[in-house]
């Protein structure tokens, strides 16, 4: 029994750390930490998807997320969704998004997000896909996006009820 315990402990540790598709995954570049990049599964025929994550800047200097890229899409943009006077708008942010010193920026449905345009294939719940975030000071950071349910509101979260904008028009918000 003593011989099998270390092997069992290692197997359990590996399962907890890497075998769970919703396990948190973080990336670091300089003072920037990128917390749990994720996306939503896409319905068949969808041409776009959204990407979400949290940026934390633990440094004394501000930085800026300049761009995002991924092999799953022909084009990728940083966007912001906002509501003013009851009208929801989405706009690209070609200058990127500031990461303030000692601050945090959340990319989430209904706010800042990443748009993956002209998907090369559908995204399926439970898979991961590669991406690269490029910062003004911290430079490029390779990450993996975890794919959640079609209407997920957060990483590891259940789908939202019942029809989401993504499900209607294939556009992740």
Backbone as ProteinMPNN parsed JSONL, in Angstrom:
{"seq_chain_A": "XXXXXXXXXXXXXXXXXXXXXXXXXXXXXXXXXXXXXXXXXXXXXXXXXXXXXXXXXXXXXXXXXXXXXXXXXXXXXXXXXXXXXXXXXXXXXXXXXXXXXXXXXXXXXXXXXXXXXXXXXXXXXXXXXXXXXXXXXXXXXXXXXXXXXXXXXXXXXXXXXXXXXXXXXXXXX", "coords_chain_A": {"N_chain_A": [[0.814, -1.199, 0.0], [1.995, 1.232, 0.721], [3.64, 1.744, -1.439], [1.929, 2.314, -3.575], [0.635, 4.658, -2.844], [2.189, 7.146, -3.321], [2.128, 7.171, -6.156], [-0.618, 7.25, -6.633], [-1.221, 9.695, -5.417], [0.206, 11.45, -7.107], [-1.181, 10.997, -9.508], [-3.749, 11.961, -8.854], [-3.11, 14.635, -8.317], [-2.257, 15.448, -10.874], [-4.634, 15.161, -12.307], [-6.289, 17.043, -11.034], [-4.852, 19.405, -11.545], [-4.46, 19.548, -14.388], [-6.315, 18.029, -15.784], [-8.885, 18.924, -15.696], [-11.174, 20.675, -17.52], [-12.228, 23.127, -16.729], [-10.528, 24.114, -14.88], [-8.733, 26.741, -13.34], [-6.497, 28.752, -15.209], [-3.53, 30.51, -15.482], [-1.411, 33.081, -16.805], [1.741, 34.729, -17.19], [3.54, 37.728, -17.795], [6.142, 39.767, -17.366], [5.013, 42.306, -15.295], [2.406, 41.708, -15.721], [-0.433, 39.675, -15.273], [-2.404, 37.182, -16.683], [-5.514, 36.031, -16.342], [-7.311, 33.124, -16.579], [-8.107, 32.755, -19.599], [-10.91, 32.459, -21.722], [-13.546, 31.169, -23.83], [-16.659, 30.894, -25.608], [-18.473, 27.99, -26.643], [-19.371, 27.475, -30.065], [-22.247, 27.635, -32.213], [-23.016, 25.446, -34.97], [-21.819, 26.621, -38.046], [-21.341, 29.206, -37.195], [-19.53, 32.237, -37.527], [-18.064, 33.858, -35.928], [-16.587, 34.378, -32.663], [-16.32, 35.044, -29.137], [-13.845, 36.21, -26.812], [-12.622, 36.042, -23.474], [-11.192, 37.217, -20.378], [-9.138, 38.054, -17.516], [-7.075, 40.781, -16.869], [-4.33, 41.535, -14.889], [-2.34, 43.993, -13.549], [0.436, 44.073, -11.785], [2.459, 45.823, -11.497], [4.303, 48.968, -11.119], [4.095, 50.581, -13.288], [1.929, 51.59, -15.921], [0.561, 49.514, -18.529], [-0.344, 48.273, -21.777], [-2.713, 46.373, -23.505], [-2.238, 45.54, -26.701], [-2.887, 43.931, -28.938], [-4.483, 40.866, -30.055], [-4.141, 37.537, -31.153], [-4.965, 34.511, -32.966], [-4.848, 31.183, -34.191], [-7.302, 30.085, -34.785], [-8.924, 31.856, -36.029], [-9.401, 34.104, -38.808], [-9.141, 36.804, -38.403], [-8.661, 38.954, -35.618], [-9.913, 41.037, -33.06], [-9.86, 43.589, -30.519], [-12.554, 44.527, -28.53], [-15.184, 46.695, -27.248], [-18.174, 46.607, -25.461], [-21.004, 48.519, -24.766], [-23.686, 50.216, -23.029], [-25.809, 52.844, -23.697], [-28.264, 55.179, -23.024], [-30.195, 53.184, -23.268], [-29.431, 51.825, -25.541], [-27.473, 49.324, -26.891], [-24.13, 49.146, -27.819], [-21.332, 48.108, -29.816], [-17.899, 48.361, -30.253], [-14.812, 48.388, -32.043], [-11.513, 48.483, -30.583], [-8.957, 49.825, -31.668], [-6.632, 50.904, -30.612], [-6.137, 49.362, -28.477], [-6.32, 48.226, -25.015], [-5.894, 49.871, -21.953], [-3.827, 48.752, -19.25], [-3.885, 49.495, -16.166], [-1.424, 50.624, -13.751], [-0.963, 48.608, -10.922], [-3.542, 47.649, -11.213], [-6.644, 46.207, -12.498], [-8.268, 44.695, -15.26], [-11.224, 43.573, -16.562], [-12.221, 41.363, -19.039], [-15.178, 40.559, -20.277], [-18.428, 39.096, -20.956], [-20.556, 41.558, -22.328], [-18.91, 43.715, -21.876], [-15.539, 44.792, -22.142], [-14.022, 42.744, -24.605], [-12.709, 40.062, -26.643], [-12.803, 39.649, -30.099], [-13.114, 37.006, -32.316], [-12.906, 36.64, -35.628], [-14.246, 35.213, -38.67], [-14.087, 32.359, -38.197], [-12.212, 29.355, -38.372], [-13.141, 26.904, -37.775], [-15.785, 25.317, -35.854], [-16.087, 26.03, -32.322], [-15.759, 23.862, -29.609], [-17.267, 22.851, -26.557], [-15.201, 22.281, -23.777], [-12.796, 22.003, -25.103], [-9.538, 23.454, -25.836], [-7.89, 26.327, -27.182], [-5.148, 27.923, -28.847], [-3.781, 31.192, -28.305], [-2.425, 34.507, -28.708], [-1.438, 37.223, -26.827], [-0.5, 40.562, -27.104], [1.422, 42.927, -25.534], [2.189, 46.364, -24.881], [4.462, 46.938, -23.23], [5.084, 44.556, -21.792], [5.253, 42.735, -23.819], [4.797, 39.894, -26.115], [2.519, 37.26, -25.178], [1.877, 33.907, -24.958], [-1.109, 32.092, -24.739], [-3.758, 29.846, -23.65], [-7.092, 29.453, -24.577], [-9.873, 28.38, -22.852], [-12.712, 26.525, -23.723], [-16.016, 27.108, -23.006], [-19.527, 26.402, -22.259], [-22.077, 27.178, -24.749], [-23.742, 29.441, -23.96], [-22.405, 30.405, -21.712], [-21.81, 32.461, -18.872], [-19.602, 32.986, -17.449], [-16.279, 31.68, -16.745], [-16.462, 28.203, -16.387], [-19.078, 28.441, -15.767], [-22.656, 27.921, -15.916], [-24.82, 27.685, -18.788], [-26.517, 30.585, -20.005], [-29.954, 31.566, -19.818], [-32.584, 31.194, -22.194], [-32.056, 31.71, -24.909], [-29.246, 33.156, -26.279], [-27.552, 36.097, -27.481], [-25.418, 35.148, -28.984], [-26.277, 32.597, -29.69], [-28.381, 33.199, -31.371], [-27.375, 34.801, -33.522], [-24.857, 33.908, -33.967], [-22.876, 35.461, -32.964], [-20.647, 36.261, -30.519], [-21.041, 37.874, -27.46]], "CA_chain_A": [[0.0, 0.0, 0.0], [2.842, 2.409, 0.761], [4.197, 2.002, -2.768], [0.928, 2.864, -4.483], [0.166, 5.969, -2.42], [2.781, 8.258, -4.085], [1.635, 7.157, -7.537], [-2.003, 7.697, -6.578], [-1.199, 11.129, -5.127], [0.623, 12.128, -8.335], [-2.272, 10.908, -10.483], [-4.808, 12.886, -8.427], [-2.604, 15.993, -8.523], [-2.275, 15.725, -12.314], [-6.029, 15.308, -12.713], [-6.78, 18.323, -10.527], [-4.152, 20.517, -12.177], [-4.558, 19.682, -15.827], [-7.34, 17.21, -16.402], [-10.19, 19.547, -15.563], [-11.226, 21.749, -18.495], [-12.598, 24.422, -16.16], [-9.53, 24.532, -13.899], [-8.165, 28.063, -13.643], [-5.169, 28.766, -15.803], [-3.004, 31.862, -15.479], [-0.185, 33.307, -17.574], [2.414, 35.915, -16.677], [4.582, 38.386, -18.591], [6.516, 40.946, -16.608], [4.098, 42.593, -14.192], [1.045, 41.384, -16.15], [-0.969, 38.325, -15.107], [-3.6, 36.949, -17.483], [-6.263, 35.027, -15.6], [-8.293, 32.244, -17.213], [-8.69, 33.076, -20.903], [-11.96, 31.514, -22.085], [-14.451, 31.511, -24.917], [-17.884, 30.085, -25.616], [-18.679, 27.097, -27.775], [-20.132, 28.144, -31.116], [-23.147, 26.774, -32.967], [-22.557, 25.105, -36.315], [-21.956, 27.704, -39.018], [-20.978, 30.523, -36.646], [-18.312, 32.793, -38.124], [-17.374, 34.657, -34.917], [-16.634, 33.956, -31.264], [-15.781, 36.032, -28.215], [-12.845, 35.766, -25.852], [-12.723, 36.742, -22.204], [-10.091, 36.969, -19.446], [-8.878, 39.181, -16.628], [-5.694, 41.261, -16.856], [-3.912, 42.173, -13.643], [-1.026, 44.614, -13.649], [0.988, 44.225, -10.449], [3.6, 46.727, -11.555], [4.152, 50.394, -10.835], [3.89, 51.275, -14.563], [0.81, 51.137, -16.752], [0.887, 48.817, -19.766], [-1.496, 48.299, -22.684], [-2.922, 45.239, -24.397], [-2.295, 46.118, -28.044], [-3.542, 43.062, -29.914], [-4.67, 39.446, -29.76], [-4.224, 36.734, -32.373], [-5.203, 33.084, -32.769], [-4.946, 30.413, -35.429], [-8.668, 29.636, -35.059], [-9.666, 32.913, -36.721], [-8.666, 34.866, -39.815], [-8.919, 38.158, -37.887], [-9.004, 39.095, -34.205], [-9.944, 42.431, -32.621], [-10.275, 43.911, -29.154], [-13.797, 45.297, -28.61], [-15.886, 47.106, -26.038], [-19.627, 46.71, -25.572], [-21.537, 49.416, -23.739], [-25.083, 50.602, -23.191], [-26.072, 54.261, -23.425], [-29.653, 55.544, -23.343], [-30.937, 51.992, -23.632], [-28.932, 51.247, -26.779], [-26.225, 48.608, -26.737], [-23.233, 49.309, -28.956], [-20.061, 47.423, -29.747], [-16.951, 49.042, -31.122], [-13.425, 47.921, -31.941], [-10.575, 49.363, -29.894], [-7.701, 49.618, -32.391], [-5.505, 51.341, -29.778], [-6.002, 48.411, -27.385], [-6.922, 48.512, -23.717], [-4.886, 50.129, -20.923], [-3.728, 47.924, -18.051], [-3.336, 50.476, -15.239], [-0.514, 50.163, -12.705], [-1.633, 48.045, -9.741], [-4.966, 47.586, -11.54], [-7.237, 45.009, -13.091], [-9.228, 44.943, -16.327], [-11.97, 42.348, -16.856], [-12.814, 41.145, -20.355], [-16.305, 39.682, -19.957], [-19.609, 39.388, -21.776], [-21.184, 42.844, -22.054], [-17.909, 44.755, -21.635], [-14.39, 44.522, -22.999], [-13.921, 41.346, -25.036], [-11.923, 39.8, -27.846], [-13.616, 39.07, -31.167], [-12.457, 36.124, -33.272], [-13.705, 36.719, -36.85], [-13.999, 34.218, -39.714], [-13.594, 31.134, -37.558], [-11.81, 28.276, -39.281], [-13.904, 25.732, -37.364], [-16.576, 25.589, -34.648], [-15.451, 25.805, -31.025], [-16.533, 22.873, -28.858], [-17.122, 22.883, -25.11], [-14.203, 21.383, -23.219], [-11.505, 22.087, -25.805], [-8.732, 24.66, -25.652], [-7.212, 26.773, -28.398], [-4.033, 28.832, -28.583], [-3.87, 32.597, -28.646], [-1.269, 35.32, -28.309], [-1.74, 38.591, -26.426], [0.7, 41.38, -27.226], [1.377, 44.108, -24.684], [3.127, 47.422, -25.228], [5.703, 46.803, -22.464], [5.348, 43.159, -21.403], [5.511, 41.962, -25.027], [3.834, 38.843, -26.46], [2.274, 36.192, -24.213], [1.08, 32.809, -25.5], [-2.11, 31.604, -23.789], [-4.767, 28.921, -24.163], [-8.461, 29.775, -24.228], [-10.709, 27.238, -22.499], [-14.031, 26.729, -24.329], [-17.132, 26.799, -22.106], [-20.822, 26.181, -22.915], [-22.49, 28.24, -25.683], [-24.238, 30.654, -23.307], [-21.75, 30.603, -20.413], [-21.64, 33.844, -18.454], [-18.295, 33.065, -16.808], [-15.588, 30.4, -16.86], [-17.028, 27.153, -15.55], [-20.473, 28.767, -15.478], [-23.702, 27.293, -16.711], [-25.344, 28.492, -19.887], [-27.561, 31.527, -19.655], [-31.244, 31.111, -20.283], [-32.384, 30.092, -23.101], [-31.427, 32.151, -26.163], [-28.289, 34.229, -26.101], [-27.263, 36.727, -28.779], [-24.52, 34.274, -29.719], [-27.045, 31.486, -30.256], [-29.245, 33.71, -32.436], [-26.705, 35.314, -34.708], [-23.495, 33.385, -34.046], [-21.964, 36.516, -32.52], [-20.412, 36.204, -29.079], [-21.043, 39.213, -26.872]], "C_chain_A": [[0.857, 1.262, 0.0], [3.407, 2.747, -0.603], [3.184, 2.646, -3.706], [0.476, 4.263, -4.093], [0.832, 7.116, -3.183], [2.282, 8.306, -5.524], [0.2, 7.659, -7.587], [-2.061, 9.205, -6.33], [-0.79, 11.921, -6.36], [-0.486, 12.114, -9.376], [-3.391, 11.876, -10.14], [-4.36, 14.326, -8.654], [-2.629, 16.366, -10.003], [-3.694, 15.946, -12.808], [-6.567, 16.661, -12.279], [-6.141, 19.483, -11.28], [-4.444, 20.653, -13.651], [-5.691, 18.937, -16.47], [-8.708, 17.824, -16.384], [-10.268, 20.733, -16.523], [-11.617, 23.101, -17.917], [-11.621, 24.877, -15.091], [-8.953, 25.881, -14.328], [-6.795, 27.901, -14.272], [-4.751, 30.218, -15.973], [-1.705, 31.908, -16.273], [0.419, 34.603, -17.081], [3.46, 36.399, -17.659], [4.931, 39.673, -17.872], [5.577, 41.125, -15.434], [2.657, 42.193, -14.499], [0.724, 39.914, -15.875], [-2.255, 38.25, -15.91], [-4.322, 35.769, -16.853], [-7.341, 34.398, -16.469], [-8.883, 32.762, -18.527], [-9.743, 32.02, -21.272], [-12.8, 32.057, -23.218], [-15.696, 30.658, -24.754], [-17.863, 29.148, -26.819], [-19.535, 27.833, -28.799], [-21.074, 27.165, -31.797], [-22.574, 26.511, -34.363], [-22.82, 26.277, -37.259], [-21.597, 29.083, -38.49], [-19.646, 30.972, -37.24], [-17.496, 33.605, -37.124], [-17.508, 34.011, -33.542], [-16.046, 35.07, -30.424], [-14.762, 35.401, -27.293], [-12.861, 36.66, -24.633], [-11.55, 36.346, -21.314], [-10.028, 38.133, -18.48], [-7.395, 39.501, -16.685], [-5.437, 41.913, -15.501], [-2.505, 42.728, -13.849], [-0.522, 44.881, -12.233], [2.135, 45.208, -10.388], [3.257, 48.169, -11.261], [3.919, 51.214, -12.101], [2.675, 50.708, -15.287], [1.359, 50.404, -17.975], [-0.355, 48.89, -20.633], [-1.535, 47.005, -23.469], [-3.155, 45.815, -25.782], [-3.067, 45.254, -29.027], [-3.632, 41.644, -29.38], [-4.712, 38.726, -31.094], [-4.461, 35.283, -31.999], [-5.323, 32.406, -34.124], [-6.371, 29.969, -35.748], [-9.469, 30.637, -35.877], [-8.773, 33.632, -37.727], [-8.296, 36.252, -39.292], [-9.388, 38.208, -36.431], [-8.921, 40.564, -33.823], [-10.311, 42.516, -31.149], [-11.474, 44.835, -29.279], [-14.272, 45.726, -27.232], [-17.377, 47.19, -26.349], [-20.085, 47.624, -24.443], [-22.991, 49.726, -24.043], [-25.224, 52.064, -22.797], [-27.471, 54.583, -23.897], [-30.444, 54.352, -23.858], [-30.482, 51.312, -24.915], [-27.577, 50.601, -26.54], [-25.394, 48.79, -28.001], [-21.956, 48.51, -28.716], [-19.125, 48.122, -30.712], [-15.562, 48.439, -30.951], [-12.571, 48.958, -31.226], [-9.196, 49.17, -30.529], [-6.462, 50.04, -31.606], [-5.283, 50.395, -28.606], [-6.683, 48.878, -26.118], [-5.815, 48.747, -22.693], [-4.98, 49.114, -19.793], [-3.073, 48.808, -16.997], [-2.403, 49.846, -14.203], [-1.325, 49.727, -11.481], [-3.138, 47.918, -9.966], [-5.364, 46.285, -12.194], [-8.237, 45.431, -14.161], [-9.898, 43.61, -16.661], [-12.505, 42.399, -18.278], [-13.917, 40.134, -20.122], [-17.478, 40.011, -20.872], [-20.251, 40.714, -21.348], [-20.21, 43.979, -21.795], [-16.771, 44.612, -22.626], [-14.402, 43.047, -23.374], [-13.07, 41.267, -26.295], [-12.861, 39.181, -28.863], [-12.727, 38.252, -32.095], [-13.354, 36.067, -34.502], [-13.28, 35.658, -37.853], [-13.347, 32.962, -39.132], [-13.275, 30.076, -38.597], [-12.533, 26.977, -38.974], [-14.755, 26.111, -36.157], [-15.742, 25.342, -33.386], [-16.353, 24.881, -30.212], [-16.223, 22.943, -27.375], [-16.093, 21.848, -24.663], [-12.853, 21.429, -23.91], [-10.773, 23.349, -25.389], [-8.138, 25.036, -26.999], [-6.191, 27.845, -28.035], [-4.352, 30.255, -29.024], [-2.601, 33.3, -28.213], [-1.763, 36.724, -28.02], [-0.439, 39.378, -26.515], [0.499, 42.683, -26.457], [2.45, 45.099, -25.113], [4.473, 47.235, -24.52], [6.048, 45.35, -22.165], [5.631, 42.279, -22.616], [4.467, 40.879, -25.271], [3.742, 37.77, -25.379], [1.394, 35.148, -24.888], [0.171, 32.264, -24.408], [-2.947, 30.52, -24.452], [-6.123, 29.375, -23.661], [-9.209, 28.467, -23.973], [-12.107, 27.509, -23.052], [-15.115, 26.204, -23.383], [-18.408, 26.582, -22.927], [-21.207, 27.386, -23.774], [-22.924, 29.516, -24.967], [-23.586, 30.948, -21.978], [-21.563, 32.084, -20.125], [-20.268, 34.081, -17.837], [-17.594, 31.725, -16.969], [-16.166, 29.385, -15.883], [-18.494, 27.361, -15.248], [-21.436, 28.038, -16.389], [-24.155, 28.246, -17.811], [-26.411, 29.435, -19.365], [-28.861, 31.053, -20.277], [-31.667, 31.841, -21.533], [-31.726, 30.54, -24.386], [-30.486, 33.295, -25.859], [-28.067, 34.887, -27.449], [-26.365, 35.843, -29.62], [-25.3, 33.147, -30.409], [-27.921, 31.956, -31.422], [-28.48, 34.075, -33.704], [-25.263, 34.829, -34.862], [-22.453, 34.373, -33.569], [-21.843, 36.449, -31.009], [-20.335, 37.615, -28.528], [-20.426, 39.18, -25.5]], "O_chain_A": [[0.503, 2.253, -0.639], [3.632, 3.92, -0.901], [3.563, 3.453, -4.555], [-0.027, 4.995, -4.946], [0.121, 7.999, -3.663], [2.037, 9.391, -6.052], [-0.16, 8.415, -8.49], [-2.853, 9.91, -6.955], [-1.38, 12.965, -6.638], [-0.707, 13.116, -10.056], [-3.929, 12.542, -11.025], [-5.14, 15.15, -9.132], [-2.988, 17.492, -10.346], [-3.934, 16.823, -13.638], [-7.225, 17.351, -13.058], [-6.826, 20.448, -11.618], [-4.657, 21.766, -14.133], [-6.004, 19.2, -17.631], [-9.625, 17.288, -17.007], [-9.518, 21.697, -16.371], [-11.366, 24.129, -18.547], [-11.841, 25.907, -14.454], [-8.719, 26.128, -15.511], [-6.03, 27.011, -13.901], [-5.486, 31.042, -16.517], [-0.997, 30.909, -16.397], [-0.298, 35.484, -16.607], [4.174, 35.608, -18.274], [4.1, 40.577, -17.78], [5.367, 40.192, -14.659], [1.781, 42.321, -13.643], [1.508, 39.024, -16.204], [-3.098, 39.144, -15.83], [-3.809, 34.65, -16.831], [-8.186, 35.099, -17.027], [-10.045, 33.168, -18.56], [-9.489, 30.822, -21.146], [-12.769, 33.249, -23.525], [-15.771, 29.807, -23.869], [-17.31, 29.472, -27.869], [-20.328, 28.706, -28.445], [-20.742, 25.989, -31.946], [-21.747, 27.275, -34.86], [-23.909, 26.851, -37.265], [-21.552, 30.041, -39.262], [-18.741, 30.159, -37.43], [-16.369, 34.001, -37.421], [-18.411, 33.212, -33.293], [-15.35, 35.943, -30.942], [-14.809, 34.2, -27.025], [-13.08, 37.867, -24.728], [-10.98, 35.267, -21.475], [-10.784, 39.096, -18.613], [-6.555, 38.609, -16.566], [-6.225, 42.734, -15.031], [-1.599, 42.011, -14.273], [-0.992, 45.8, -11.562], [2.725, 45.405, -9.325], [2.089, 48.546, -11.164], [3.585, 52.396, -12.022], [2.428, 49.502, -15.265], [2.488, 50.648, -18.401], [-1.335, 49.523, -20.241], [-0.526, 46.579, -24.031], [-4.151, 46.5, -26.015], [-3.816, 45.77, -29.856], [-2.97, 41.268, -28.412], [-5.26, 39.248, -32.065], [-4.198, 34.867, -30.87], [-5.836, 32.986, -35.08], [-6.635, 29.521, -36.863], [-10.554, 30.323, -36.365], [-7.564, 33.755, -37.534], [-7.272, 36.813, -39.679], [-10.384, 37.584, -36.065], [-7.981, 41.26, -34.208], [-10.98, 41.638, -30.605], [-11.439, 45.809, -30.032], [-13.836, 45.206, -26.205], [-17.788, 47.764, -27.358], [-19.614, 47.518, -23.311], [-23.467, 49.526, -25.161], [-24.815, 52.472, -21.711], [-27.83, 54.295, -25.038], [-31.261, 54.485, -24.769], [-31.083, 50.323, -25.335], [-26.648, 51.244, -26.05], [-25.89, 48.611, -29.114], [-21.555, 48.269, -27.577], [-19.499, 48.438, -31.841], [-15.183, 48.031, -29.853], [-12.864, 50.154, -31.257], [-8.362, 48.439, -29.994], [-5.359, 49.583, -31.903], [-4.353, 50.588, -27.822], [-7.506, 49.794, -26.131], [-4.901, 47.932, -22.569], [-6.069, 48.672, -19.426], [-1.846, 48.876, -16.925], [-2.57, 48.686, -13.826], [-2.261, 50.412, -11.069], [-3.923, 48.062, -9.029], [-4.547, 45.39, -12.414], [-8.966, 46.407, -13.988], [-9.224, 42.638, -17.002], [-13.162, 43.363, -18.671], [-13.64, 38.977, -19.805], [-17.515, 41.076, -21.488], [-20.46, 40.958, -20.16], [-20.636, 45.101, -21.52], [-16.995, 44.345, -23.806], [-14.753, 42.197, -22.556], [-12.757, 42.28, -26.921], [-13.635, 38.284, -28.529], [-11.715, 38.742, -32.597], [-14.449, 35.507, -34.439], [-12.119, 35.251, -37.893], [-12.244, 32.565, -39.507], [-13.992, 29.927, -39.586], [-12.548, 26.057, -39.792], [-14.482, 27.116, -35.502], [-14.808, 24.541, -33.395], [-17.564, 25.092, -30.136], [-15.066, 23.079, -26.978], [-16.109, 20.699, -25.106], [-11.863, 20.945, -23.362], [-11.316, 24.2, -24.683], [-7.911, 24.178, -27.852], [-6.347, 28.573, -27.054], [-5.089, 30.482, -29.984], [-1.803, 32.759, -27.447], [-2.423, 37.345, -28.853], [0.604, 38.915, -26.055], [-0.451, 43.43, -26.691], [3.491, 44.712, -25.644], [5.52, 47.364, -25.155], [7.21, 44.962, -22.28], [6.188, 41.192, -22.47], [3.376, 40.929, -24.705], [4.738, 37.414, -24.749], [0.292, 35.46, -25.339], [0.617, 32.004, -23.291], [-2.857, 30.301, -25.66], [-6.295, 29.65, -22.474], [-9.172, 27.555, -24.799], [-12.637, 28.605, -22.872], [-15.129, 25.03, -23.013], [-18.362, 26.579, -24.157], [-20.714, 28.491, -23.549], [-22.488, 30.597, -25.361], [-24.16, 31.681, -21.173], [-21.206, 32.864, -21.008], [-19.819, 35.221, -17.714], [-18.24, 30.729, -17.297], [-16.337, 29.675, -14.699], [-19.103, 26.55, -14.549], [-21.08, 27.597, -17.481], [-23.901, 29.45, -17.761], [-27.119, 29.125, -18.406], [-28.848, 30.217, -21.18], [-31.186, 32.924, -21.87], [-30.894, 29.806, -24.92], [-30.881, 34.291, -25.252], [-28.371, 34.281, -28.477], [-26.522, 35.784, -30.84], [-25.022, 32.793, -31.554], [-28.174, 31.192, -32.354], [-28.877, 33.712, -34.811], [-24.539, 35.268, -35.756], [-21.258, 34.143, -33.753], [-22.841, 36.569, -30.299], [-19.631, 38.46, -29.081], [-20.335, 40.214, -24.838]]}, "name": "protein", "num_of_chains": 1, "seq": "XXXXXXXXXXXXXXXXXXXXXXXXXXXXXXXXXXXXXXXXXXXXXXXXXXXXXXXXXXXXXXXXXXXXXXXXXXXXXXXXXXXXXXXXXXXXXXXXXXXXXXXXXXXXXXXXXXXXXXXXXXXXXXXXXXXXXXXXXXXXXXXXXXXXXXXXXXXXXXXXXXXXXXXXXXXXX"}
